[in-house]
Amino acid sequence: MEKTSNKKPELVELGKRLRELRESNGKSQKEASADLNIKPSVLSSYEVGDREPSIITLNKISNYYGVTVDYLTGNSDFRTP
C-alpha cells in the first residue's frame, strides 16, 4: 500500500525552497529562526510543509534571503525581479 501525503504541494515547494536558501547561506535552523525572530520549531514546520507562513512572515523571509515572495511560493523560478 502506497503512503500518500496530505500536504499541499505549494507548501512542500515553499519548504523545499526555504531549506535550500537556508543551507546555501550556511545557516542552521536555529540561526535563521533567531534572525527571523521565529521559533526554530516554526521554521522547521515551514520547511517540511506542515505549516503555512503569514504574508508578513513571507515578506520577512524574502527580504532576509534577498528573493521574491513569488520565488519562495513557487510562482516563479527567478529569485529576483
C-alpha positions in Angstrom: 0.0 0.0 0.0 1.4 3.4 -1.1 1.6 6.1 1.5 0.0 9.4 0.3 0.8 12.8 1.7 -1.9 15.2 2.8 0.4 18.1 2.5 -0.4 20.9 0.0 2.0 20.7 -2.9 2.6 24.5 -2.7 3.6 24.2 0.9 6.0 21.4 0.1 7.6 23.6 -2.6 7.8 26.5 -0.2 9.5 24.3 2.3 12.0 22.9 -0.2 13.0 26.4 -1.3 13.3 27.7 2.3 15.6 24.8 3.2 17.6 25.3 0.1 18.1 29.0 0.8 18.9 28.5 4.4 21.5 25.8 3.6 23.1 27.7 0.7 23.5 30.7 3.1 25.3 28.4 5.6 22.6 28.9 8.3 21.3 26.4 10.8 17.6 26.4 11.6 18.5 27.8 15.0 20.5 30.7 13.4 17.9 31.5 10.7 15.0 31.4 13.1 16.8 33.7 15.5 17.5 36.2 12.7 13.8 36.0 11.6 12.5 36.2 15.2 10.6 33.0 14.9 10.9 29.7 16.9 13.1 27.0 15.4 10.1 24.6 15.5 8.1 27.0 13.4 10.8 27.3 10.8 11.1 23.6 10.8 7.4 23.2 10.2 7.6 25.6 7.3 10.5 23.6 5.8 8.6 20.3 5.9 5.4 21.8 4.6 3.4 21.3 7.8 2.6 25.0 8.4 1.9 28.0 6.2 3.6 31.3 7.0 1.6 34.5 7.1 2.2 37.1 4.4 4.1 39.2 6.9 6.4 36.3 7.6 6.8 35.5 3.9 7.9 39.1 3.3 10.3 39.0 6.2 11.8 35.7 4.8 12.0 37.1 1.3 13.9 40.2 2.5 16.2 38.0 4.7 17.2 35.9 1.7 17.0 38.6 -0.9 14.4 36.7 -3.0 10.9 37.5 -4.1 7.8 36.1 -2.4 6.9 34.6 -5.8 10.1 32.6 -5.8 9.5 31.4 -2.3 6.0 30.2 -3.1 7.0 28.5 -6.4 5.2 31.0 -8.6 8.5 32.0 -10.3 11.9 30.3 -10.8 13.6 33.7 -10.7 14.9 34.7 -7.3 14.8 38.4 -8.0 12.6 40.5 -10.3 
